[in-house]
Amino acid sequence: MSAIDAQDLIERYIGVWNEPDAEIRRKCVHELWAEDGVHLLRPPQEMHDRAVSLGFGTAVLEARGHDELHARVTRAYEEFVAPGTYVFRIQEPARRLNDVITFRWESFRTGDGQVTGGGLEFLVLDEEGRIKADYQFVD
């Protein structure tokens, strides 16, 4: 695996979710994730429980490949960041063990700084130091 700075990687990772320019966002997605990379989201408990109550075994959401990843990041940006209401930031520094990086993130309101959410990110890297699996657990 190529030598990478785990803290730099998660700073770029958080940065893509806050990026206003669609072309820069697309470029960052290509730089951060492997071509067949996947983002798997374990949604908040209430959403998960509702899906299970409807007969689904789980409520894991998935975006795979650069196009779906770009759409996922763009949708999160449009819903949370673009209106000027929220911003994402790193809550806990990167921890690395071989090809795995974990960190905690949070969202906060731009007006008063109130933390509104967050979660744990579990990134599995490929040999080139790009994300091949991105597991997100929303608190």
DSSP file with accessible surface (Angstrom, degrees, kcal/mol):
  #  RESIDUE AA STRUCTURE BP1 BP2  ACC     N-H-->O    O-->H-N    N-H-->O    O-->H-N    TCO  KAPPA ALPHA  PHI   PSI    X-CA   Y-CA   Z-CA
    1    1 A M              0   0   98      0, 0.0   127,-0.2     0, 0.0   126,-0.1   0.000 360.0 360.0 360.0 141.0    0.0    0.0    0.0
    2    2 A S        -     0   0   51    125,-1.9     2,-0.4   124,-0.2   126,-0.0  -0.296 360.0 -97.7 -67.4 152.2    1.2    3.5   -0.8
    3    3 A A        +     0   0  106      2,-0.0     2,-0.3   125,-0.0    -1,-0.1  -0.602  53.6 172.2 -72.5 123.4    2.3    5.7    2.1
    4    4 A I        -     0   0   40     -2,-0.4     2,-0.7    -3,-0.1     3,-0.1  -0.948  37.7-121.3-131.9 154.8   -0.6    8.0    3.0
    5    5 A D     >  -     0   0  100     -2,-0.3     4,-2.4     1,-0.2     5,-0.2  -0.871  21.2-156.1 -93.9 112.1   -1.2   10.4    5.8
    6    6 A A  H  > S+     0   0   16     -2,-0.7     4,-2.2     1,-0.2     5,-0.2   0.884  92.0  50.5 -60.2 -39.7   -4.4    9.2    7.4
    7    7 A Q  H  > S+     0   0   58      1,-0.2     4,-2.0     2,-0.2    -1,-0.2   0.924 110.4  49.8 -67.4 -40.4   -5.3   12.6    8.8
    8    8 A D  H  > S+     0   0   73      1,-0.2     4,-2.3     2,-0.2     5,-0.2   0.919 109.2  53.1 -61.7 -42.3   -4.8   14.3    5.4
    9    9 A L  H  X S+     0   0    1     -4,-2.4     4,-2.5     1,-0.2    -2,-0.2   0.937 110.3  45.6 -61.3 -44.9   -7.1   11.6    3.8
   10   10 A I  H  X S+     0   0    0     -4,-2.2     4,-2.8     1,-0.2     5,-0.2   0.845 109.9  55.2 -72.5 -27.6   -9.9   12.2    6.3
   11   11 A E  H  X S+     0   0  105     -4,-2.0     4,-2.2     2,-0.2    -1,-0.2   0.918 111.6  44.0 -66.2 -41.0   -9.6   16.0    5.9
   12   12 A R  H  X S+     0   0   94     -4,-2.3     4,-1.8     2,-0.2    -2,-0.2   0.891 112.3  54.3 -67.8 -36.9  -10.0   15.6    2.2
   13   13 A Y  H  X S+     0   0    2     -4,-2.5     4,-1.0    -5,-0.2     3,-0.3   0.954 112.1  41.8 -61.0 -52.2  -12.8   13.1    2.8
   14   14 A I  H >X S+     0   0   14     -4,-2.8     4,-0.9     1,-0.2     3,-0.6   0.908 110.5  60.0 -62.9 -38.3  -14.7   15.6    5.0
   15   15 A G  H >X S+     0   0   33     -4,-2.2     3,-0.7    -5,-0.2     4,-0.6   0.866  97.3  57.9 -58.9 -37.1  -13.9   18.4    2.5
   16   16 A V  H >< S+     0   0    1     -4,-1.8     3,-0.7    -3,-0.3    -1,-0.2   0.869 102.7  54.0 -65.5 -32.7  -15.7   16.7   -0.4
   17   17 A W  H << S+     0   0   10     -4,-1.0    -1,-0.2    -3,-0.6    -2,-0.2   0.750 114.6  41.5 -72.8 -20.8  -19.0   16.6    1.6
   18   18 A N  H << S+     0   0   37     -4,-0.9    -1,-0.2    -3,-0.7    -2,-0.2   0.411  86.2 121.5-101.6  -1.2  -18.7   20.4    2.1
   19   19 A E    <<  -     0   0   46     -3,-0.7     6,-0.1    -4,-0.6    62,-0.1  -0.504  43.2-167.0 -74.6 120.1  -17.4   21.3   -1.4
   20   20 A P        +     0   0   86      0, 0.0     2,-0.6     0, 0.0    -1,-0.1   0.779  66.1  83.4 -77.0 -25.1  -19.7   23.7   -3.3
   21   21 A D     >  -     0   0   73      1,-0.2     4,-2.7     2,-0.0     5,-0.2  -0.695  66.4-154.7 -87.5 118.4  -18.2   23.2   -6.8
   22   22 A A  H  > S+     0   0   44     -2,-0.6     4,-2.5     1,-0.2    -1,-0.2   0.857  93.3  49.9 -60.9 -38.7  -19.7   20.2   -8.5
   23   23 A E  H  > S+     0   0  126      2,-0.2     4,-2.4     1,-0.2    -1,-0.2   0.895 111.9  47.3 -70.4 -38.7  -16.7   19.6  -10.8
   24   24 A I  H  > S+     0   0   74      2,-0.2     4,-2.8     1,-0.2    -2,-0.2   0.920 111.6  52.5 -65.6 -40.8  -14.2   19.8   -7.8
   25   25 A R  H  X S+     0   0   10     -4,-2.7     4,-2.4     2,-0.2    -2,-0.2   0.938 110.1  47.9 -58.1 -47.0  -16.5   17.4   -5.9
   26   26 A R  H  X S+     0   0   79     -4,-2.5     4,-2.1     1,-0.2    -2,-0.2   0.933 112.1  49.2 -60.7 -44.8  -16.5   14.9   -8.9
   27   27 A K  H  X S+     0   0  127     -4,-2.4     4,-1.9     1,-0.2    -1,-0.2   0.917 111.1  50.1 -61.4 -43.0  -12.7   15.2   -9.1
   28   28 A C  H  X S+     0   0   29     -4,-2.8     4,-2.8     2,-0.2     5,-0.3   0.886 107.0  54.1 -64.4 -39.6  -12.3   14.6   -5.3
   29   29 A V  H  X S+     0   0    0     -4,-2.4     4,-2.5     1,-0.2    -1,-0.2   0.940 109.8  48.0 -59.3 -44.0  -14.6   11.5   -5.5
   30   30 A H  H  < S+     0   0   76     -4,-2.1    -1,-0.2     1,-0.2    -2,-0.2   0.851 115.2  45.4 -65.3 -34.9  -12.3   10.1   -8.2
   31   31 A E  H  < S+     0   0   85     -4,-1.9    -1,-0.2    -5,-0.2    -2,-0.2   0.853 118.7  40.4 -76.1 -36.8   -9.2   10.8   -6.1
   32   32 A L  H  < S+     0   0    3     -4,-2.8    99,-3.3    -5,-0.2     2,-0.3   0.906 112.0  50.3 -81.2 -45.3  -10.6    9.5   -2.8
   33   33 A W  E  < S-a  131   0A   0     -4,-2.5    99,-0.2    -5,-0.3    33,-0.1  -0.748  82.9-114.0-101.5 146.7  -12.4    6.4   -3.8
   34   34 A A  E >   -     0   0A   4     97,-2.9     3,-2.3    -2,-0.3    31,-0.2  -0.293  42.3-101.1 -63.3 158.2  -11.3    3.4   -5.9
   35   35 A E  E 3  S+     0   0A 149      1,-0.3    31,-0.9    30,-0.1    -1,-0.1   0.864 126.2  34.2 -54.8 -38.5  -13.2    3.1   -9.2
   36   36 A D  E 3  S+     0   0A 111     29,-0.2    -1,-0.3    28,-0.1    -2,-0.1   0.129  92.3 143.9-103.5  21.0  -15.4    0.3   -7.8
   37   37 A G  E <   -     0   0A   0     -3,-2.3    28,-3.0    27,-0.1     2,-0.4  -0.144  36.2-147.0 -59.4 156.9  -15.4    1.8   -4.3
   38   38 A V  E     -aB 133  64A   7     94,-1.1    96,-2.2    26,-0.2     2,-0.5  -0.972  11.9-156.1-132.6 141.9  -18.5    1.5   -2.1
   39   39 A H  E     -aB 134  63A   2     24,-2.8    24,-2.2    -2,-0.4     2,-0.5  -0.987  16.2-170.6-114.7 118.3  -20.1    3.7    0.5
   40   40 A L  E     -aB 135  62A  28     94,-3.5    96,-3.3    -2,-0.5     2,-0.5  -0.966   3.9-161.8-114.6 126.1  -22.3    1.8    2.9
   41   41 A L  E     -aB 136  61A  19     20,-2.9    20,-2.4    -2,-0.5    96,-0.2  -0.920  14.9-159.4-113.9 124.5  -24.5    3.7    5.3
   42   42 A R  E     -a  137   0A  70     94,-3.3    96,-1.9    -2,-0.5    18,-0.1  -0.902  34.2-143.1 -94.5 105.8  -26.1    2.4    8.4
   43   43 A P        -     0   0    0      0, 0.0     5,-0.1     0, 0.0    16,-0.1  -0.109  31.4 -64.4 -69.3 172.3  -28.9    5.0    8.8
   44   44 A P    >>  -     0   0   49      0, 0.0     4,-2.3     0, 0.0     3,-0.7  -0.148  55.8-105.0 -53.9 153.1  -30.1    6.4   12.1
   45   45 A Q  H 3> S+     0   0   99      1,-0.2     4,-3.3     2,-0.2     5,-0.3   0.851 117.8  55.2 -53.2 -42.9  -31.9    3.9   14.3
   46   46 A E  H 3> S+     0   0  163      1,-0.2     4,-2.0     2,-0.2    -1,-0.2   0.906 110.6  45.3 -62.7 -38.3  -35.4    5.1   13.6
   47   47 A M  H <> S+     0   0   90     -3,-0.7     4,-2.2     2,-0.2    -1,-0.2   0.923 114.7  48.6 -69.0 -42.9  -34.9    4.7    9.8
   48   48 A H  H  X S+     0   0   26     -4,-2.3     4,-2.4     1,-0.2    -2,-0.2   0.944 111.9  48.5 -60.5 -48.6  -33.4    1.3   10.3
   49   49 A D  H  X S+     0   0   81     -4,-3.3     4,-2.5     1,-0.2    -1,-0.2   0.887 110.0  52.3 -61.6 -39.3  -36.1    0.1   12.7
   50   50 A R  H  X S+     0   0  150     -4,-2.0     4,-1.1    -5,-0.3    -1,-0.2   0.926 109.5  48.9 -63.7 -44.0  -38.8    1.3   10.2
   51   51 A A  H ><>S+     0   0   18     -4,-2.2     5,-2.1     1,-0.2     3,-0.6   0.928 111.8  49.0 -62.0 -43.6  -37.3   -0.6    7.3
   52   52 A V  H ><5S+     0   0   62     -4,-2.4     3,-2.0     1,-0.2    -2,-0.2   0.915 107.2  55.6 -63.1 -39.1  -37.1   -3.7    9.5
   53   53 A S  H 3<5S+     0   0   77     -4,-2.5    -1,-0.2     1,-0.3    -2,-0.2   0.760 102.8  57.3 -65.8 -21.6  -40.7   -3.3   10.5
   54   54 A L  T <<5S-     0   0  100     -4,-1.1    -1,-0.3    -3,-0.6    -2,-0.2   0.372 131.0 -93.1 -88.3   2.8  -41.6   -3.3    6.8
   55   55 A G  T < 5S+     0   0   67     -3,-2.0     2,-0.3     1,-0.4    -3,-0.2   0.452  82.2 134.0 103.9   0.2  -40.0   -6.7    6.3
   56   56 A F      < -     0   0  125     -5,-2.1    -1,-0.4    -6,-0.2    -2,-0.1  -0.660  54.6-138.9 -81.8 142.0  -36.5   -5.7    5.3
   57   57 A G  S    S-     0   0   79     -2,-0.3     2,-0.3     1,-0.1    -1,-0.1   0.806  82.8  -9.7 -68.2 -28.4  -33.7   -7.6    7.0
   58   58 A T        -     0   0   71     -7,-0.1    -1,-0.1     2,-0.1   -16,-0.0  -0.943  58.0-128.6-157.5 173.2  -31.7   -4.5    7.3
   59   59 A A        +     0   0   10     -2,-0.3     2,-0.4   -16,-0.1   -10,-0.1  -0.242  45.6 153.1-126.6  43.7  -31.7   -0.9    6.1
   60   60 A V        -     0   0   70    -18,-0.1     2,-0.4   -12,-0.1   -18,-0.2  -0.607  31.1-151.2 -76.3 130.0  -28.2   -0.6    4.7
   61   61 A L  E     -B   41   0A  72    -20,-2.4   -20,-2.9    -2,-0.4     2,-0.4  -0.837  14.0-162.9-103.1 142.8  -27.9    2.0    2.0
   62   62 A E  E     -B   40   0A 107     -2,-0.4     2,-0.4   -22,-0.2   -22,-0.2  -0.982  21.0-177.9-136.0 136.3  -25.3    1.6   -0.7
   63   63 A A  E     -B   39   0A   8    -24,-2.2   -24,-2.8    -2,-0.4     2,-0.4  -0.997  18.7-173.5-126.6 126.2  -23.6    3.8   -3.4
   64   64 A R  E  >  +B   38   0A 116     -2,-0.4     4,-0.6   -26,-0.2   -26,-0.2  -0.972  43.6  11.9-127.7 134.8  -21.1    1.9   -5.6
   65   65 A G  H  > S-     0   0   16    -28,-3.0     4,-2.7    -2,-0.4     5,-0.2   0.087  93.6 -71.5  84.8 159.4  -18.7    3.3   -8.2
   66   66 A H  H  > S+     0   0   19    -31,-0.9     4,-2.7     1,-0.2     5,-0.2   0.855 127.8  51.9 -57.6 -41.2  -17.7    6.9   -9.0
   67   67 A D  H  > S+     0   0  124      2,-0.2     4,-2.2     1,-0.2    -1,-0.2   0.950 114.9  41.1 -64.8 -46.2  -21.0    8.0  -10.5
   68   68 A E  H  X S+     0   0  104     -4,-0.6     4,-2.5     2,-0.2    -2,-0.2   0.888 115.2  51.9 -68.3 -37.9  -23.1    6.7   -7.6
   69   69 A L  H  X S+     0   0    1     -4,-2.7     4,-2.7     2,-0.2     5,-0.3   0.923 109.9  49.0 -63.9 -43.1  -20.6    8.1   -5.0
   70   70 A H  H  X S+     0   0   18     -4,-2.7     4,-2.8    -5,-0.2     5,-0.2   0.925 111.6  49.4 -61.8 -42.6  -20.7   11.5   -6.7
   71   71 A A  H  X S+     0   0   57     -4,-2.2     4,-2.6    -5,-0.2    -2,-0.2   0.914 111.7  49.4 -62.9 -41.0  -24.5   11.5   -6.6
   72   72 A R  H  X S+     0   0   65     -4,-2.5     4,-2.1     2,-0.2    -2,-0.2   0.943 114.0  43.9 -63.6 -48.6  -24.5   10.5   -2.9
   73   73 A V  H  X S+     0   0    1     -4,-2.7     4,-2.6     1,-0.2    -2,-0.2   0.928 114.7  50.5 -63.7 -42.8  -22.0   13.2   -1.9
   74   74 A T  H  X S+     0   0   17     -4,-2.8     4,-3.1    -5,-0.3     5,-0.2   0.921 109.3  50.1 -62.6 -44.1  -23.8   15.8   -4.1
   75   75 A R  H  X S+     0   0  135     -4,-2.6     4,-2.3    -5,-0.2     5,-0.2   0.918 111.4  48.3 -62.6 -42.5  -27.2   14.9   -2.6
   76   76 A A  H  X>S+     0   0    4     -4,-2.1     4,-2.6     2,-0.2     5,-0.7   0.925 113.2  48.9 -63.3 -41.4  -25.8   15.2    1.0
   77   77 A Y  I  X>S+     0   0   35     -4,-2.6     5,-3.0     1,-0.2     4,-1.4   0.950 112.4  47.4 -61.4 -49.5  -24.2   18.6    0.0
   78   78 A E  I  <5S+     0   0  104     -4,-3.1    -1,-0.2     1,-0.2    -2,-0.2   0.874 117.9  41.3 -61.7 -38.0  -27.5   19.9   -1.5
   79   79 A E  I  <5S+     0   0   98     -4,-2.3    -1,-0.2    -5,-0.2    -2,-0.2   0.897 131.6  16.6 -78.8 -39.9  -29.6   18.8    1.4
   80   80 A F  I  <5S+     0   0   70     -4,-2.6     6,-2.0    -5,-0.2     5,-0.4   0.832 131.4  27.7-106.2 -38.9  -27.4   19.8    4.3
   81   81 A V  I ><<S+     0   0   18     -4,-1.4     3,-2.4    -5,-0.7    -3,-0.2   0.894 106.4  63.3 -97.7 -45.9  -24.6   22.2    3.3
   82   82 A A  T 3 <S+     0   0   50     -5,-3.0    -4,-0.1     1,-0.3    -3,-0.1   0.844  97.2  58.3 -55.0 -39.6  -25.8   24.2    0.3
   83   83 A P  T 3  S-     0   0   83      0, 0.0    -1,-0.3     0, 0.0    -2,-0.1   0.613 114.0-116.7 -67.6  -7.3  -28.7   25.9    2.1
   84   84 A G  S <  S+     0   0   41     -3,-2.4    26,-0.2     2,-0.2    -2,-0.1   0.618  87.6 109.6  84.4  12.9  -26.1   27.3    4.6
   85   85 A T  S    S+     0   0   58     -5,-0.4    25,-2.4     1,-0.2    26,-0.4   0.894  75.0  20.9 -89.0 -45.3  -27.6   25.4    7.5
   86   86 A Y  E     -C  109   0A  67     -6,-2.0     2,-0.3    23,-0.3    -2,-0.2  -0.872  52.3-167.9-128.6 159.1  -25.0   22.7    8.3
   87   87 A V  E     -C  108   0A  42     21,-1.7    21,-2.1    -2,-0.3     2,-0.3  -0.979  20.9-130.7-140.2 148.3  -21.4   21.9    7.8
   88   88 A F  E     +C  107   0A  25     -2,-0.3     2,-0.3    19,-0.2    19,-0.2  -0.792  31.0 169.4 -98.2 145.4  -19.5   18.6    8.4
   89   89 A R  E     -C  106   0A  87     17,-2.6    17,-2.5    -2,-0.3     2,-0.3  -0.978  39.8 -93.0-149.6 162.1  -16.3   18.5   10.3
   90   90 A I  E     -C  105   0A  43     -2,-0.3    15,-0.3    15,-0.2   -79,-0.0  -0.597  32.2-179.8 -75.8 131.5  -13.9   15.9   11.9
   91   91 A Q  E    S+     0   0A  97     13,-2.6    14,-0.2    -2,-0.3    -1,-0.2   0.744  71.1  25.6 -98.9 -34.8  -14.8   15.3   15.5
   92   92 A E  E    S-C  104   0A  62     12,-2.0    12,-0.6     3,-0.0    -1,-0.3  -0.997  89.2-106.9-135.1 134.7  -12.0   12.7   16.3
   93   93 A P  E     -     0   0A  82      0, 0.0    11,-0.2     0, 0.0     9,-0.1  -0.097  47.3 -82.7 -59.4 162.6   -8.6   12.4   14.6
   94   94 A A  E     -     0   0A  22      9,-0.1     2,-0.4     7,-0.1     9,-0.2  -0.323  37.3-162.8 -65.6 142.1   -7.8    9.5   12.3
   95   95 A R  E     -C  102   0A 152      7,-2.3     7,-2.5    -3,-0.1     2,-0.4  -0.997  11.2-163.9-124.1 134.1   -6.8    6.1   13.7
   96   96 A R  E     +C  101   0A  98     -2,-0.4     2,-0.4     5,-0.2     5,-0.2  -0.956  20.3 174.4-125.8 139.3   -5.1    3.8   11.3
   97   97 A L  E >   -C  100   0A 132      3,-2.6     3,-2.1    -2,-0.4     2,-0.2  -0.917  69.2 -60.3-139.4 107.5   -4.4    0.1   11.4
   98   98 A N  T 3  S-     0   0  130     -2,-0.4    -1,-0.0     1,-0.3     0, 0.0  -0.331 124.5  -7.1  53.1-113.4   -2.8   -1.3    8.2
   99   99 A D  T 3  S+     0   0   57     -2,-0.2    26,-3.1    -3,-0.1     2,-0.4   0.213 119.6  89.5 -97.8  16.2   -5.4   -0.6    5.4
  100  100 A V  E <   -CD  97 124A  29     -3,-2.1    -3,-2.6    24,-0.2     2,-0.4  -0.940  49.2-176.0-118.7 135.3   -8.2    0.6    7.8
  101  101 A I  E     -CD  96 123A   0     22,-2.6    22,-3.5    -2,-0.4     2,-0.3  -0.996   5.5-174.6-125.5 132.9   -8.8    4.2    8.9
  102  102 A T  E     +CD  95 122A  18     -7,-2.5    -7,-2.3    -2,-0.4     2,-0.3  -0.928  11.9 152.6-123.1 152.4  -11.5    5.2   11.4
  103  103 A F  E     - D   0 121A   0     18,-1.7    18,-3.0    -2,-0.3     2,-0.4  -0.963  36.0-118.3-164.4 163.3  -12.6    8.6   12.7
  104  104 A R  E     -CD  92 120A  58    -12,-0.6   -13,-2.6    -2,-0.3   -12,-2.0  -0.870  28.7-173.7-108.7 144.8  -15.6   10.3   14.0
  105  105 A W  E     -CD  90 119A  19     14,-2.2    14,-2.0    -2,-0.4     2,-0.3  -0.842   3.1-164.5-129.2 166.2  -17.3   13.2   12.3
  106  106 A E  E     -CD  89 118A  25    -17,-2.5   -17,-2.6    -2,-0.3     2,-0.4  -0.984  14.6-136.3-148.6 158.2  -20.1   15.6   13.2
  107  107 A S  E     -CD  88 117A  13     10,-1.9     9,-2.5    -2,-0.3    10,-1.1  -0.882  25.5-175.1-110.4 148.4  -22.5   18.1   11.5
  108  108 A F  E     -CD  87 115A  37    -21,-2.1   -21,-1.7    -2,-0.4     2,-0.3  -0.985  31.0-103.1-142.7 153.9  -23.2   21.4   13.1
  109  109 A R  E  >  -C   86   0A  92      5,-2.5     4,-2.0    -2,-0.3   -23,-0.3  -0.610  23.8-144.6 -75.4 133.7  -25.4   24.4   12.5
  110  110 A T  T  4 S+     0   0   67    -25,-2.4    -1,-0.1    -2,-0.3   -24,-0.1   0.811  93.3  57.8 -70.2 -28.8  -23.5   27.3   10.9
  111  111 A G  T  4 S+     0   0   79    -26,-0.4    -1,-0.2     1,-0.2   -25,-0.1   0.939 128.8   4.7 -69.1 -46.6  -25.6   29.9   12.8
  112  112 A D  T  4 S-     0   0  100      2,-0.1    -2,-0.2     0, 0.0    -1,-0.2   0.406  92.5-117.5-123.1   0.2  -25.0   28.8   16.3
  113  113 A G     <  +     0   0   34     -4,-2.0     2,-0.2     1,-0.2    -3,-0.1   0.530  55.5 159.9  76.0   6.1  -22.4   26.0   16.1
  114  114 A Q        -     0   0  107     -6,-0.1    -5,-2.5    -5,-0.1     2,-0.3  -0.425  43.7-122.3 -66.0 126.2  -24.9   23.5   17.7
  115  115 A V  E     +D  108   0A  61     -7,-0.2    -7,-0.3    -2,-0.2     3,-0.1  -0.534  33.1 176.9 -69.8 131.0  -23.9   19.9   16.9
  116  116 A T  E     -     0   0A  58     -9,-2.5     2,-0.3     1,-0.3    -8,-0.2   0.481  56.2 -26.7-116.0  -9.5  -26.8   18.2   15.1
  117  117 A G  E     +D  107   0A  31    -10,-1.1   -10,-1.9     2,-0.0    -1,-0.3  -0.981  55.5 166.4 177.3-178.0  -25.5   14.8   14.3
  118  118 A G  E     -D  106   0A   4     21,-0.3    21,-2.9    -2,-0.3     2,-0.3  -0.983   6.9-171.8 170.4-170.2  -22.5   12.7   13.6
  119  119 A G  E     -DE 105 138A   0    -14,-2.0   -14,-2.2    -2,-0.3     2,-0.4  -0.991  31.7 -75.4 176.0-175.7  -21.2    9.2   13.3
  120  120 A L  E     -DE 104 137A  48     17,-2.2    17,-2.7    -2,-0.3     2,-0.4  -0.905  33.4-156.3-109.2 134.3  -18.3    6.8   12.9
  121  121 A E  E     -DE 103 136A   0    -18,-3.0   -18,-1.7    -2,-0.4     2,-0.5  -0.934   6.3-171.0-113.4 134.6  -16.5    6.3    9.6
  122  122 A F  E     -DE 102 135A  73     13,-2.5    13,-3.1    -2,-0.4     2,-0.5  -0.964  10.6-170.8-127.7 105.8  -14.7    3.1    8.9
  123  123 A L  E     -DE 101 134A   0    -22,-3.5   -22,-2.6    -2,-0.5     2,-0.5  -0.891  10.7-162.1-106.9 129.9  -12.6    3.3    5.7
  124  124 A V  E     -DE 100 133A  22      9,-3.2     8,-3.0    -2,-0.5     9,-1.8  -0.949  18.8-151.0-108.4 125.6  -10.9    0.3    4.0
  125  125 A L  E     - E   0 131A   1    -26,-3.1     6,-0.2    -2,-0.5     2,-0.1  -0.645   3.5-134.8-100.3 151.8   -8.1    1.3    1.6
  126  126 A D    >   -     0   0   20      4,-3.0     3,-1.9    -2,-0.2  -124,-0.2  -0.253  45.6 -82.3 -88.0-173.7   -6.8   -0.4   -1.5
  127  127 A E  T 3  S+     0   0  139      1,-0.3  -125,-1.9  -126,-0.1    -1,-0.0   0.725 130.4  53.2 -64.4 -23.5   -3.2   -0.8   -2.4
  128  128 A E  T 3  S-     0   0  126   -127,-0.2    -1,-0.3     2,-0.1     3,-0.1   0.385 120.4-106.1 -92.4   2.1   -3.1    2.7   -3.9
  129  129 A G  S <  S+     0   0    6     -3,-1.9     2,-0.3     1,-0.3    -2,-0.1   0.646  78.3 131.3  82.3  15.7   -4.4    4.3   -0.7
  130  130 A R        -     0   0   64      1,-0.1    -4,-3.0   -97,-0.0     2,-0.4  -0.699  67.3 -95.5 -99.4 156.4   -7.9    5.0   -2.2
  131  131 A I  E     +aE  33 125A   0    -99,-3.3   -97,-2.9    -2,-0.3    -6,-0.2  -0.535  42.2 168.2 -74.7 121.2  -11.1    4.0   -0.4
  132  132 A K  E    S+     0   0A  82     -8,-3.0   -94,-1.1    -2,-0.4     2,-0.4   0.688  75.7  22.5-101.0 -25.9  -12.5    0.7   -1.5
  133  133 A A  E     -aE  38 124A  10     -9,-1.8    -9,-3.2   -96,-0.2     2,-0.5  -0.978  63.0-172.6-144.1 128.9  -15.1    0.4    1.3
  134  134 A D  E     -aE  39 123A   0    -96,-2.2   -94,-3.5    -2,-0.4     2,-0.6  -0.961   7.1-169.1-124.2 104.5  -16.5    3.2    3.3
  135  135 A Y  E     -aE  40 122A  87    -13,-3.1   -13,-2.5    -2,-0.5     2,-0.5  -0.890   4.9-169.2-100.1 121.4  -18.7    2.2    6.2
  136  136 A Q  E     -aE  41 121A  13    -96,-3.3   -94,-3.3    -2,-0.6     2,-0.6  -0.950   8.6-170.7-117.9 123.5  -20.7    5.0    7.8
  137  137 A F  E     -aE  42 120A  92    -17,-2.7   -17,-2.2    -2,-0.5     2,-0.4  -0.943  15.2-151.3-112.3 107.7  -22.5    4.5   11.1
  138  138 A V  E       E   0 119A  37    -96,-1.9   -19,-0.3    -2,-0.6   -93,-0.2  -0.638 360.0 360.0 -82.6 132.0  -24.8    7.5   11.8
  139  139 A D              0   0  117    -21,-2.9   -21,-0.3    -2,-0.4    -1,-0.1  -0.397 360.0 360.0 -72.3 360.0  -25.4    8.2   15.5
